[in-house]
Amino acid sequence: MGLRPLGRWSRVYAVVRRIPRGRVATYGQIAHLAGLGRQARQVGYALHALPWEGLAPWHRVLNARGAISLPPGSGADVTQRLRLEREGVRFDARGRVDLKRFGWKPRGATGAHPHGAVRPAARGAAPCRREERKRPPSDRGRTGHRVAGKEQRS
């Protein structure tokens, strides 16, 4: 069986603590760095379950669009935005942060991910789905049936 949530979550908290003031990271980026592969939702669960706010700067984690994921009107969404603005992070008119400008680029990452995220440091982490989809050309379609117009190999 996998790791208990507490073990997983402690790795998430350790990564989030590395995000410097004035910078943000995405849930997916944190998942990769914590060795969770593409399980960005687990990062959200971990941050929601923080035992106390001082354990990790949860407000520095945004969704892939650079927006706050907390429900509008919850109060926590306003708190997150105010904390980020206090650190110098700017939001556009649509409530999004420019990830190219304010995104965290960690040192010591295990290599650049082809789509801008960071490759996971842990062994056995799931590969990028785009890399999984790259297959040599075949005369068979996605269902395994022959595709019309393809020549048959001899």
Secondary structure as GFF3:
##gff-version 3
##sequence-region A 1 154
A	DSSP	alpha_helix	5	17	.	.	.	ID=ss1
A	DSSP	beta_strand	25	26	.	.	.	ID=ss2
A	DSSP	alpha_helix	27	33	.	.	.	ID=ss3
A	DSSP	alpha_helix	40	48	.	.	.	ID=ss4
A	DSSP	three_ten_helix	53	55	.	.	.	ID=ss5
A	DSSP	three_ten_helix	58	60	.	.	.	ID=ss6
A	DSSP	beta_strand	61	62	.	.	.	ID=ss7
A	DSSP	alpha_helix	76	86	.	.	.	ID=ss8
A	DSSP	alpha_helix	99	102	.	.	.	ID=ss9
A	DSSP	alpha_helix	129	133	.	.	.	ID=ss10
###
